């Protein structure tokens, strides 16, 4: 695979994150089970919660070691989990509902792409994002 400069990696990541709030506020669907094979594939799993990104969902990316990286800005809590279950993956969609990216999901300190405040949600739980970091390799 070809390598890119840090400048190119950061520009790529910034372009990806700008897509989140296209056509309205972007959302994150927290779902059970494994993610679909591609972002273009149909949704899988039960929707545990839907969280909404702020107007500036992501700040500008920064230089990491051999990668560009960015942490999500504050994401509004879901005040009431829709169903009970364990988060397995998330899908970030733009305001029109198009999937922009997806990743693994889990509880605190799980090492998943997005970590939430709990390992298991029950109906009516408050759902909070603890951390979500995106990376693009150089």
HELIX and SHEET records of a PDB file:
HELIX    1   1 UNK A    6  UNK A   18  1                                  13    
HELIX    2   2 UNK A   19  UNK A   21  5                                   3    
SHEET    1   A 8 UNK A  47  UNK A  52  0                                        
SHEET    2   A 8 UNK A  27  UNK A  31 -1                                        
SHEET    3   A 8 UNK A  89  UNK A  93 -1                                        
SHEET    4   A 8 UNK A  99  UNK A 106 -1                                        
SHEET    5   A 8 UNK A 114  UNK A 116  1                                        
SHEET    6   A 8 UNK A 129  UNK A 137 -1                                        
SHEET    7   A 8 UNK A  67  UNK A  71 -1                                        
SHEET    8   A 8 UNK A  62  UNK A  64 -1                                        
SHEET    1   B 2 UNK A  85  UNK A  86  0                                        
SHEET    2   B 2 UNK A 120  UNK A 121 -1                                        
END                                                                             
